[in-house]
Amino acid sequence: MRHVDHFITGTVPQGTGRTHKIWNPSTGQVQAEVKLGDKSVLDAAVAAAQEAQPAWAATNPQRRARVMFRYKELIEQNMQSLAELLASEHGKVVDDAKGDVQRGLEVVEFACGIPQVLKGEYTQGAGPGIDVYSMRQPLGIGAGITPFNFPAMIPLWMSAMAIAVGNAFILKPSERDPSVPVRLAELFVEAGGPEGILQVVHGDKEMVDAILDHEAIAAVSFVGSSDIAHYVYNRGVAAGKRVQAMGGAKNHGIVMPDADLDVTVNDLVGAAFGSAGERCMALPVVVPVGADTAERLKDKLIPAIEKLRVGVSNDPEAQYGPVVTPEHKQRIENWIATAEKEGGEIVIDGRGFSLQGHEDGFFVGPTLIDRVTTDMESYKEEIFGPVLQMVRADNFEDAVRLPSEHQYGNGVAIFTRNGHAAREFANRVQVGMVGINVPIPVPVSYHSFGGWKRSGFGDHNQYGMDGMRFWTKVKTVTQRWPDGSATGENAFVIPTMG
C-alpha cells in the first residue's frame, strides 16, 4: 500500500490520523491512501510560508522568472511519468492526462514572462512637479482548493501565477488523486524554488474550512461544484479574504442547419465523451436547430458514438477510460435513470457497461439521450459523465435562449458556416466562454478562464492577466520633490483641482 503524505516544510504534525483511499479506477482496487490533515497541519504550512515569503517577494521578478523557466523544463522532462501517475489515479487515458499537464504547463510558460506582466503605470507631470505611479505587490500567502478532474492543470493554473508574482502558495488538492500535485511541488523545489513557497496539504471539509478561516491566508482560489463554490466564496469573503470560486457547468453545443455535420459530430463526440465527460468544459448538451437538423445529426451521432472505444487508462487505443470512483459511477447511472423517468429517449444506454478482464473497474458506457426538455432535472443539473443529451430547438432565438437561461454559464459552442449568425450568437449569449466551431473553448494561457452565473463567484478569472490581478494588490504613489524654495510657487495642488 502506497502512502501519500503532505508536502510541507519542517515537521509534519500528526493531523487527524484519518486517511482516504485512492482507487485505481481501471481495476476497481485501492492502490494507495492519503493522510487527511487538520488545522495543525495547515498551521505548520502557514508558518513555513510566512518564513519564506518575504524573501521570495523581495527577489526581483527576473530571478523569480528563472525559477519558473526551470520549473517548466522539469515538467516537460517528466511529462510521461506525470501523465501515467495521473491516469492511474484519475482513470483518464494517458494521452488525455498529458493534455491535462500540458494545459497547466502553458500557464507556467505565461508566468515566465512575469517581469513584463508586473510592470505598473506611471504618469509624469500629473500636477506641478508631481508624478504618480502604481505598483503591484503580492498579497502574502494564497491557497488553492482544486478538484479531482484536472489534478495537474488546475493546481498549475493557480500556483504558477500566485508564486510568480511573489506569494507563497498552499495547495489542497482532491484527496481522490493527490499524487501529481505533490510531485509538481517537488519539481518546483528541484527547479530552485525556496522551500515553503509551494506546499501541499491534504484533507476534506475540515481542511477546507481551516483554509477559509485562517487569518494569515489572504486569498483563496477554488474550482469544484457550484454549491461548494458558493459556500467557499461566502465563508472566505466573510473571513476577509479575496476569493475566486469556479463552479459547475452545463455547456451547450448549438448546431445550425448549415453546419458541416461530419466535422461537427467528430467535435461533439470528443467534447462530450473525452475524459469520460469529467470536465467542466465538456459539452454534454447538443442543441440542433430545426427538426431536419436534429434527425440528420442523430443519424450521424449514433454510429460515431457506438464506435467509441472505452478502455483502461493505459490502453493506447482507448478514447476514454473509467470514471474516478464507484460512487461517481453510480451517480452517473442514477442520472441516466432519472432522465429516462422524466421522458428522455435513451438512444444509446451506457449503464451496466463492463470491460472484459476489468469487470470491477468504474466504467460507464457512452450514452445518448434525445427528447430532453428544459424542465427535466437531468437537464438542469451537471451529470459529469459520458452522457450527451439532445435538446431540440425550433429556431435561432431558442438556440440563444437555452444556454442564456440555464443556471450555469461556463462555456457554449456554436457550429455554423454563417459568420453573421456566429457573431450575433457570441454577442448575445449569456455565457462566459464561447466557441465558434470550437467545441471546448478553454482560453489560451495569456487570456483568462471564467464562467458566469452559478459557474463563477468572484470578480477575477483564472490565469492570464486576470490571474495576475487576483494574486496582487495595487499600491499607488503620488510624489513631489520640492526645490526648497520658500516663495510658495511650488505649493502642492491636488492634480484634479489645479
N, C-alpha and C positions, 0 to 999 in steps of 0.2 A: 504494500500500500504506500503510494507516494503522498507526502505531506507538503502542503503549500503554506508557507508562513508569511507574516507581514514583512515588508521591506522598509525598515526604518533605521535611522542612525542611533547607535547606542544600544543599551539593554532593552530587550523587548519584554514588557510586562506579560504576566500570565494571561490576562484578559478574562474572558468569560469561562474558559475551559470547554466551551461548546465548539463543535465543528460542523461543517456542511459537506455532504458528499458531492463528488464531482463524477458525473456519469461519462461513460463512453457511449454516445448516442447510437453508434453503429452496432454495438453488441448488446446494449442494454445492461452492461455491467458497470459497477462502481470501480473507477480506476484510481481515485485519489480522494483526499479530504483536505479541506482548507480550514484553518483556525478562524474563528469568529472573535473579533475584538470588541472592546468596550471603551468607555471614556478614558480609562487608564492608558490604553494603547494609543489612543488619539492624543492624549496629553504628552506622551513621550515623543510622538512625531512632531507635535507643535513646538515643543521645547527645542528639538533639533533644528526645526525650520527657523525659529526665532534666532538661534545662534548663527545660522549660516546666511540668512537672507540679507542682512545689511551689507556684508562684504560683496555678495553677488550683485546687489543693486548698485554698489559703488564701482563695480567693474565696468569699464567702458563698453558700449554696445558692440563695438567691433570685436572685442575679445569674447564677449558672450556669443557673437555670431560664429566665431571659430569653433566653439564647442558644438554649436548646432550643426555646422558643416560636418564635423567629425561624427556626430550622432547620426546624421543622415547616411554617411558612409557605412557605419556599422549596421544600421538597419538593412541597408541594401545587401551587405555581405551575409547577413543572417536571414534573408528573406525566406529561403526554403525551409529552414528549421522553425522559424516563427510560424509560417503558414501550416506546417504539419502539426505543430503543437496546438495551434488554434483550431484546426479542423478536428483534432482528436477530442477536444472538449466541447466544441460547439456543434459539430456534425456537418457543417458546410463542407463541400468538396474542396480539395487543396487549391485548385485554381481560383475558386471564389475567395478562399482565405487569403491568397496572395493579393487579390484586389482589395480586400479589407486592409491589409498592411499598406498597400501602395497609396490608397487614398489618404491614409494618415501621414504617410511619408511626404506627400505633396504639401501638407501644411507645415511640416518641418522645413521643407525647402523654402516656403514663403518666409518662415521665421528666420532663415539665414540672412534675409535682407533687412533685419530689424534696425540697423543703423539708419537706413533711408526712411523706413516707416515711422520711426520715432521722432523725426525732425519736427520741431514746433513751428510756431508762426512768429513773425516779427514785423513791427511797424515802426519805421523811423519817422520822427517828427510828428507824433500824434498830437503834440501841443508844443509850445515854445520850449525847446530844449528837452522835450520829453519823448522817450522811446518806450514802447510796450512790447513785451514778448511773452510767449506762453511755452510751457514745457510739460511733458507728460512723464509722470513718475509712477513707479509701481505701487500697488496697494499694500503689499507686505506678504501676507500668506493667503493663497487661494486654495480652493478644494474643488474636486470634481467627483460626481457620483454618476457612474456610467452603467449602461445596460448590457445584457448578455449578447445581443445580436451582432455587435461590432466591437469585440474586445481589444482590437488594435486601433482601428480608425478613430473612434470617438475619444478614447483617452489621449491620443495624439492631437486631435482637434483642440482639446482643452489645454493640455500641458505644454505643448510646444509654444503657443502664444504666451501663456502665463509666465513661463520661465524665461523666454527670450526678452521680455520687457523688464525683467528684474525681480520677479516674485519668486518665493518658494511655493511649491505645489504639493498638496496631499491628495492622492487618488484613492477613492473607494470603488473598485470595480465590482461587477456582478460576482457573487460567490459561486455562480454556476460554471464560469470559465475564467478563473483568475490568473492562470499561469502566464499568459502572454503579457498582461500588464506588468507583472513582476519582472519578467525578462526585459521588457523595454526600460524599466527603471535601472536594471543592472547595466544595460548598454549605455545609458546616459552617464553613469559614473565612469564606465570604461572610456567614454568619449572625453573625459576631463571635467565633467560636471561635478561641482562640490557635493560632498555628502550632506544630506539634509535638505537639498533643494528639490529633489523629486523623490517622494516616498509613497509607499503603497500600504494601506491598511485594509483589512478585510472585515466584513460584518454584514449584519442585516439591519432591520429598522433601528435597533439600539445604536448602532454606529452612525446611521444617517442622522438621527436626532442629535447625537453628540456633536456632529459636524455643524448642524444648523444652529445649535445653541452656543457653540464655543466662541467666546468673546474675542479671541485672538485671530480668528479666521474672518477675513474682510469680505470675501466674495465666494460664491458657490455657483458652479455650473452643473446642470443636471440634464440627462436625457433618459426618458422612460415613458411610462403610460401617462395619460393626461390627468387622471385622478391624483396620482402621486406627484406629478409635476406641479399641480395646483397646490397640493399640500406643502411641497418643498418651497415653493415661491412664497406662500403666505407665512410659513414659520420662519423662513430665512429673513424675509423683509422685516417681520416683527422683531427679530433679533438685531436689526440694524445693519444687515448685510446687503451687498449688491448681489442680485440673483438673476440668472437666466435659466429658464427651465423649459426644455423642449418636450412636448407630449406626443400623443398618438397621431394616427393618420388614417384616412380612408381615401386614397388617391384615385382619381377618375381618369380614364383614358377615353377621350371623345373621338369617335371615328366618323368623319364626314363622308357623304356619299361619293365624293371624288377621290377618296384616299386610295393609295396603292395597297390593296388588301394583302398581297403576298408579303410585302415588306412589313406592313402593319401587324399581321399575325405573328411573324417572327419576333417583332419587338414586344408584342403583348405577352407571348409565351415566356420570353426571357424575363420580362419585368414582373410578371405575376408569379412565376414558379421558381425563379432563381433564388438560391439560398433558402429554399423551402418556404418562400414568402415571409421569412422572418426579418423584415427590414421596414423601417418607417417610410421609406421611399419606394416600396413595392407598389405595383399597380393592380390592386385587387378588384377594381370595378371598371368594366368596359361599357361605354355608352354609345352604341350605334345610333346614328341619326336617320330615322326613316325605317319603315318595315322591310323594304327591299335590302337596305344596307345590313340590317340585323340578320336576315336569312343568309345572305351571301357570306357575311362574316362568320356566322355559326358553322356553315358548311366547311369553311376552311380551318376554323379553330379545332374542330373535333379531331380530324386526323393528326394535326400538329401536336395536340396535347397527348393523344394516345401513343405517339411515338417517343414521348419523353422517357429517358432512362433514369430511373431512381436507383441509387446505389450507395454503398458505404463511402465514407468521406475520402478514402484514399483510392477510390476507383477512378482512374483517369478518363473513363468513358462516361461516367455518371454526370448528369446535368444538374441534379441536386441530390442532397443526402437526407439524413433523418432530421427531425426537429430535436430540440435541446434536451427535453426531459419527458418522462412518461406522463407527467401531469399536463404538460403542454400539448402532447399528442391527444390526450383525452379531451382537452378543452376545444381543440380544433374540430374534432369529430362531433362534439356536442353542438358546435355552431352549425355544422352541416345538417345535423338532425333538426335543429331549430329552423333553419331556412326551409327545409322540406315541410315541416309542420305549418309554417307560415304561408305555404303555397308556392314556393320556388320549385322550378322544374330541375331535378337533378339529372343533368345530361351525362356527366361523367362523375362517378362516385369513387372517391379515394379512401373511403372508410374501410377498415379491415385489411388494408394493404400489408402484405407480408413478403419479405425478401428472402429467397431461398438461402439457407445457410446462416441467416441473420434474423431468425424469426423473433428474437427478443429485442431487436432494435426498434427505435422510436420513429418508424416510417409512416408517413401519410401520403397516399397516392394523390396525383393531381386531380382536382375537382373543378368541374364547370357547372354553374347553376344559372339557368335562364329564368326569365319572367320574374325577376326580383323587382320589388317596388319599394318606394321610399318610406313606407310605413312599417316595414319589416325591421325587427330588432337586429337581424343579421346584416342588414344594410347599414344601420345606424352605428354599429359598433365595429371595432377593429378585430378581425379574426386572427391575423398574424400567422398565416399558414398558407399552404399551397392550394388556395381556393380562389377561383376567378368567378365573380358574379356579373351577370349581364343585366343592365337596366336600360330598357329601350326608351329612346327619346323621339318625340314626333318631329321636332324641328330644332333649328339652331338656338332659339331662345331657351328651350328646355335644356339644351346642352350647356348653356352658360349658367342656368339657374341651379341645376343639380349640385355641382360642386360648390357653388357660391352659398347655397343654403345649408350645406352639411355642417355639422358641429365642428368637424376638423377642417383645417385649411393648410395642409402641409405642401403637397405637390399636386399637379394636374398636367395632363398632356393632351394635345390635340393633333390628330393625324389628318392632313389635308394637303391638296395641291394649291389651294386658293389663298393667296397672300393676304387679301383683304379680310377674309374670314379669320385667318390666324391672328392678324393684327387686332381685329375687333375683339376676339376672344381673349387675347392676352391683356388687353386694356381693361376689360370689363369683369373678368372672373375674379372672385374674392378668395384668392388663394395666394400663398406666399411665394411659391416657386412654380414656374410654368415652363413646360417643354413644348416646342413646336416640332413635331416629327421626332421628338426625343422622348423616349418612354420613361426614363428615370432622370429628371432634370436636377441632379445634385450639382450645385455650382462648383466651379474650379476653386482652388485654394486661395486665389487672390480676389475672389468675390466673397460672399458670406452665405451661410446656410441658416434658414429660419422660416418657420411656418406662421400662419395667422390663426386667429380664433383659439380653440382649445388645443391647437398644436404647438403653441408657444406662449410662454408667460415671461414678461420682462421686456426691456427696451432695446436690447442688443442681440444680434445674431451671433452664431458660432463662426470662428476663424476669420481670416481676411482682415480688412481694416476695422470691421465691427468688433472682431476679437481683440485687436489691439486696444480699441477704445474701452471695451469692457474691463480689461485687466489693468488699466491705468487710470489715474486721476489727473486732471488738468490743474496746473498752477500758473497764474498769470501775474507777471511782474510789470509794474509801471515805474520807470526810473527817470531821475533827473540828476544831472551833475552841475550844480550851480558854479559860476565862475568866481564866486566870492565877492561880487560887487554888492555894495550896500545901498545902491540907488533905487532898488525896487524894480528895475527894468526887467529882471528875470524872476519876478514873483510867480509863484505857482498858480496856474489856471487850469481848472479841470478841463480836459480837452473838448468835451462835448459842450462846454459853455463859453469857450473863448475863440 
